[in-house]
Amino acid sequence: MGAVLEFLRHLFGFCGDTWHPNIFHVLMGGPTIGYVVYRIKNMLSYGERKKDI
């Protein structure tokens, strides 16, 4: 039971260690990284579309 509680404390960031990722980092970082990748792909494809015109 102690291992499960320790895992949950680390998962949710309540262990006190601020330097390892937890579930909130994943929830905030996933959409941000996806948006950056989307913007970069969009900028690269804009240059290709402009050549076609």
Backbone bond lengths (Angstrom), bond angles and torsions (degrees), N, CA, C in turn:
res aa  C-N    CA-C-N  psi(-1)  N-CA   C-N-CA  omega(-1)  CA-C   N-CA-C  phi
1 M - - - 1.452 - - 1.523 111.02 -
2 G 1.336 116.52 -34.72 1.460 120.88 -179.55 1.514 112.18 -64.35
3 A 1.346 116.77 -36.13 1.464 120.31 179.94 1.523 110.91 -67.69
4 V 1.321 116.48 -36.05 1.464 120.62 179.07 1.529 110.09 -66.76
5 L 1.325 116.62 -43.98 1.459 119.85 178.74 1.523 111.47 -64.70
6 E 1.325 116.51 -39.25 1.468 120.10 178.03 1.525 110.44 -64.80
7 F 1.318 117.33 -40.82 1.461 121.29 177.34 1.526 110.70 -61.68
8 L 1.334 117.02 -45.56 1.466 120.19 -179.97 1.526 111.73 -65.51
9 R 1.327 117.27 -37.72 1.462 119.90 177.15 1.525 110.67 -61.76
10 H 1.328 117.55 -41.93 1.458 121.14 178.61 1.528 110.96 -71.47
11 L 1.307 117.19 -38.69 1.463 121.01 -178.92 1.520 111.48 -61.16
12 F 1.313 116.66 -42.95 1.458 120.59 -177.50 1.522 113.39 -94.01
13 G 1.323 118.47 1.32 1.452 122.28 174.45 1.512 114.85 80.52
14 F 1.314 118.66 17.90 1.456 121.30 -179.80 1.525 113.04 -91.02
15 C 1.324 117.64 8.80 1.462 120.55 -178.55 1.524 111.49 -79.42
16 G 1.325 118.03 -17.14 1.450 121.74 -179.77 1.512 113.70 97.12
17 D 1.318 118.89 -10.70 1.454 121.60 178.32 1.521 108.25 -89.15
18 T 1.332 116.92 115.43 1.469 120.48 -175.07 1.517 112.92 -89.61
19 W 1.316 119.39 -4.19 1.456 120.67 -172.12 1.520 114.47 -98.64
20 H 1.304 118.74 1.15 1.459 118.32 175.12 1.526 109.02 -113.86
21 P 1.336 115.88 148.15 1.460 118.51 -178.12 1.523 111.97 -68.21
22 N 1.330 115.53 150.18 1.453 120.88 174.68 1.519 108.13 -132.69
23 I 1.303 117.64 -172.38 1.458 121.93 -174.18 1.532 111.88 -62.75
24 F 1.327 117.21 -31.46 1.462 119.98 -179.26 1.523 111.70 -71.92
25 H 1.328 117.39 -32.78 1.455 119.95 175.09 1.528 110.29 -64.01
26 V 1.300 116.11 -40.64 1.462 120.41 179.78 1.530 110.39 -66.34
27 L 1.329 116.51 -43.41 1.461 119.98 -178.52 1.527 112.22 -66.00
28 M 1.316 117.98 -35.52 1.462 121.10 179.40 1.523 111.63 -83.83
29 G 1.317 117.14 -35.32 1.456 120.71 -174.96 1.513 114.01 -78.37
30 G 1.311 118.00 -32.00 1.465 120.89 -177.85 1.515 113.40 -59.60
31 P 1.328 118.83 -54.63 1.466 119.49 178.65 1.529 112.70 -64.44
32 T 1.316 117.84 -33.86 1.459 120.47 179.99 1.517 110.79 -66.23
33 I 1.312 117.40 -46.27 1.459 120.82 178.71 1.522 110.35 -65.11
34 G 1.332 117.24 -40.05 1.463 120.46 177.44 1.523 112.00 -61.77
35 Y 1.314 117.41 -39.86 1.461 121.48 179.41 1.526 110.65 -67.19
36 V 1.315 117.67 -40.89 1.469 120.92 179.03 1.527 110.09 -64.07
37 V 1.317 117.24 -43.82 1.463 120.54 178.07 1.528 110.21 -62.71
38 Y 1.325 117.42 -41.66 1.462 121.70 178.38 1.528 110.61 -60.34
39 R 1.337 116.91 -45.49 1.465 120.70 -178.82 1.527 111.48 -64.63
40 I 1.329 116.71 -40.90 1.464 119.92 179.75 1.519 110.49 -65.78
41 K 1.333 116.79 -44.91 1.468 119.70 177.93 1.516 111.28 -62.28
42 N 1.343 116.58 -38.06 1.457 121.01 179.72 1.527 110.64 -66.32
43 M 1.329 117.60 -41.19 1.467 120.77 178.79 1.527 111.05 -65.74
44 L 1.328 117.33 -39.97 1.456 120.30 179.81 1.522 111.61 -68.49
45 S 1.318 117.71 -37.49 1.474 119.79 179.82 1.519 111.16 -75.39
46 Y 1.337 119.00 -23.29 1.465 121.13 177.10 1.523 110.12 -64.29
47 G 1.329 118.12 -39.26 1.449 121.79 178.21 1.521 111.09 -64.19
48 E 1.318 117.96 -37.19 1.457 121.56 178.38 1.523 111.16 -70.31
49 R 1.322 117.45 -39.34 1.482 120.21 179.05 1.520 110.97 -67.33
50 K 1.316 117.24 -34.56 1.452 120.41 -179.08 1.536 110.60 -67.85
51 K 1.335 118.27 -31.73 1.457 121.86 178.15 1.524 111.09 -68.41
52 D 1.337 117.40 -31.90 1.460 121.43 -176.67 1.525 112.16 -71.71
53 I 1.308 117.91 -24.05 1.467 121.19 -175.14 1.484 111.33 -75.72
